[in-house]
Each structure stands twice: as structure tokens, then as C-alpha cells.
Amino acid sequence: MSRTPTNLRVPPKPRTRTHVGVRLAVGALAFGVSTLVAGAQAVPELRRRADSLASTGRDDKGASAAFLQLGLALENVEDLRPALAAYARGHELAERARDTLGLADIEHRVGLLYWRSNQYDSALVHLEVAKRLRLAINDQRGLSAEHNSIGASYYQLGVYEPALEAFLESLTLRRAAGDSAGVARTLTNIGKTYHDWRQFNRARDVLKMAVTASRHSDSPAAAGYALNSLALLEIDQRQFDEARRLIQESVDAYGRPGALPQRADTLDAWSLNAMARALLLVREGRPADALPVLDSVLRVGADRGSVRGQARTLAIQAEAHAAMGHRDVARRLYVESLRLARSVVQRVMALDALQHLASLEEEAGNSAQALRYLREYQALGDTIFDQSAAQRIASMEAREETQRAREANAALLSMQAAQQAVITRQRLVVTLGSLILLLVVALLAVLARFNRRDRARLTVLSDTNAELERTNRELAVALKEVRTLSGLIPICANCKNIRDDQGYWASVESYLAQHSGATFSHSICETCGPQLYGPMWKDGQDGTRDPNA
């Protein structure tokens, strides 16, 4: 790997107070060292376990997974060649076990290992293999990661059309899966692509979407990445206050517990925000304050063998020295940045270095050299920003927006169908409720009718009972007034007097009056009348004389 050049003559820097970026570097490196030690201690045990499983030959799939874990641990301690060997052994065992998913995972890790080593063409080979394997087993989540990694590889090569196409594929899959953290990362990559493409307004819109998506996820790292990328755009647009706020938010997000479990991630996060702070200081007119931070970033990049990081840092250092009037130093730094950028096919970085070199040579009066740089700049710019590619990218974006609109319409139709189903159910419930209510009302009406009839019957019965009670009372009174004669009554055969219970004789009239409620009126019957009155009775009968007179 290329290292920081040692032949650069940099003038002494003025003494300044320790910048916050340096303090952040100390914290990041301390965390990185502790993680490195912990990872190094785990490697021997992981190796023993992997070798043991492989030696038995009974569980090739489990042994392959063990070698994959070993490779990840070796990557974490920056031991990349042994990591690649572990992946190769795991690949062999996964093939023997016909473990398609295991093969895809190993190919993915090998691709990312080459990506970290700035070997993007080799990375693409393995990532494409991983993509085909995941397609075969319909691993949608893994496929979204492969598309994103393939897009990132093309992005690093400065080939933006296939990069954006891969990012859009990943975005569609991650949205379908509801992977908000993945959506945030992919949107950030798309926004950075537009930023490099110099489509700043579109880049800002997409990066703001990425920040919003990251805040709905449980991934602080995705939020830190999106915020840092948006800050770099705002710096280019000279929105310095907004950029400063975004950088601090990115630092806070990366600093949350569990946000960066691996040493490499920690150093990457620190480097991203440290470079953003340094660039902000340069653009604000404080280049001397930026140089200590950039020195720390450059050392970290050199220690990790990050050629791309070194090229970017050298370019910012060159800009700082140019702002301070150190044109010769700036020129040498830009030349070295250009060399490193070309060595890892960082075409946009190379383009930026060529543009600044042309300006510096022109200011120094070296017109011929300035013209050569301008011609290189023009030729490289035409390969990156040709109009036909821009049109194709716009077409891809339009297709993606159309697809999103279709998905939104489908979701809306589904929601409307669900709402219609709910409305139908509600109408059915209302109808059934109305029918039940009508039946209840009818039943209550019938019950009321029967109740009225019962009340009427009860009233009639009550009246009848009252009448009967009155009649009974009258009958009782009548019965009390009635006296009954029964048994043998001793009566004189001649005078017809009756003997009472005490042995006294009384006339029939007296006896009956005493033993009943009857009273007597006296008259003479038709038999006795002639005997008593003789001819006079006849006269009375003719009406000439009343025999009772």
C-alpha cells in the first residue's frame, strides 16, 4: 500500500490550541486499540474451533461458518491476508456442503475485503458472484446489500451510471423489506453520487431523505453517515453554519453506545467527520486551524493503508496551504493527491486535483503546464460527466420515481381496499344492528300489547272479583237473615198449635215468627170463608162487601 510521501517540505505551522478534531482522534484511536486487543485475543480460539470442525469432516457447513467468523475477526484486527485465507478455506467447505447461503456470505466478505484494499475491479467480481448466488435462493435482504456494495464499488471507480443503477435496485429491495437503516445508507450513497455529479439540489434533496430515514431507524451509524455526507454538501454550497451543526450531529450519532462495534468502523467515522471539520475550517478562512486535524487524519489513513483517504486528505491540505499563500507546497500536495487518486482509480478526486493544479500553474505563469492540466481535466471530465450518461441517469431516476409512484399507488389502492372492507363491515354491522333494533322494537311492541291486554284482563278480573265479593257479602247478609226450619215439629191435630223445645204450646204464627224472619198477615181462604160468613162471604166475593172489613 502507498504511504504518505516523506519528501514534502511543509513550512512550520503556527502553534495553536489543541483542536477538537485532535481530541476526537485520541478518543477514536483509544477505542480502536481496545477493540483491536479484544479482537486479537479472540482470534486463536476462533481458529482452533474452525480447524477442529474442519478436521472431523462431519459438519462442513458449520466449519465453513466458523472460518467465516475467523475471517471477520482477522479483518477487524487489520490482518487482511490471513482473513482472505480463512475465507478461501470457508469457501471450499461451503462448496462441499452445497451451502449456497454460506457461499454467498463468503463471496460478499471477500468482495468487501478487496474493496477495503482499493481493488474495486476484484471486489466487483466477487460481489457479482454473491449477487447471483442470492438470486438463486431468493435472499432478498442479502441481495439488497450486494446491490449496494456493487454500487459503492462503481462509485469509487467514478463510473456513476452503473453505480446509480445498483443503488436504485438496492433502494427498491430495502424499501420493500422495511429496512429503514439500509434505506438511509443507500439514499446517502445516491446523494453522494449526485454530489460528485455536481447536481447539488438533487443531492441535497436525497441526502435530506436519507437523514429522515436514518432517524426512523435504530442505526446510529446510518444517521452519522447521512449527516456527514449532507454536511460536506453544505460546505461546498458555503452554508457553513448548517454544515457545522450537521457535523456535530454526525459526531453525536457515531458516539452513541453500540453505534460502531468494529475498530475499522470507528476510525472511518472519526476520519469522515475530522476531514469535514478541517474542510469547513479551510473554507471559513481558518486553514492554519485545519492543518493539525488533517495531519492526524493523514496518519490514520497511512497506518490503515487507505490510499483513497490519503488522497482526499492531501487535497484538503493542499487547499489549506493554497489559502495561506504556500503555492509551491500546495502544488506538490495536489500532485501527490493526483498520483494516489489515479492509483486507486478515484477519478473525481483526480479531476479535482487537475483543476486546482491548472489554476496554480496559471497563477505561477506556467501557461504550458496549466494547459496540459486543463486538457487532462477536460478529457477526464468528459468521461465522467458526458451528456448521454447524464440523460441515462436521469432516465433511471425517472424509472425509479415511476416505480415508487406505482408502489405508492398500489399501497394507496390496498389501503383504500382495506378501508372499503372496513366500511362494508361497518355497514353490515349497522344493518344487522338496525334489524336487531327493529326486532327488539317489534318484540317490545308485542310485549306492550300483550301487557295492555293483560292489564285489561286484570282490570276486568279485578272488577269481577269486586262484584263477586260484593255479591258474596250480600249473600252472607241474606244468609244471616234466612232461618231454616228442619226436623220433626210437634203440632196439635186439632188446633194446630205447635210445641216448642221447652214444652210450651204456641200458635203456628207465633212459632214461625219466632223461628224465622217471616211475619204474618191474616186473611181467609176460599174454603173457610163460606163456613164462617155464610151468605155474607158471597157478597164480599161479588165486590158488594169486603169480608175483611
Secondary structure, 3 states (H helix, E strand, C coil): CCCCCCCCCCCCCCCCCCCHHHHHHHHHHHHHHHHHHHHHHHHHHHHHHHHHHHHHCCCHHHHHHHHHHHHHHHHHCCCHHHHHHHHHHHHHHHHHHCCHHHHHHHHHHHHHHHHHCCCHHHHHHHHHHHHHHHHHHCCHHHHHHHHHHHHHHHHHCCCHHHHHHHHHHHHHHHHHHCCHHHHHHHHHHHHHHHHHCCCHHHHHHHHHHHHHHHHCCCCHHHHHHHHHHHHHHHHHCCCHHHHHHHHHHHHHHHCCCCCCCCHHHHHHHHHHHHHHHHHHHHHCCCHHHHHHHHHHHHHHHHHHCCHHHHHHHHHHHHHHHHHCCCHHHHHHHHHHHHHHHHHCCCHHHHHHHHHHHHHHHHHCCCHHHHHHHHHHHHHHHHHHCCHHHHHHHHHHHHHHHHHHHHHHHHHHHHHHHHHHHHHHHHHHHHHHHHHHHHHHHHHHHHHHHHHHHHHHHHHHHHHHHHHHHHHHHHHHHHHHHCCCCCCCCCECCCCCCEECCCCCEECHHHHHHHHCCCCCCCCCCCCHHHHHHCHHHHHHHHCCCCCCC
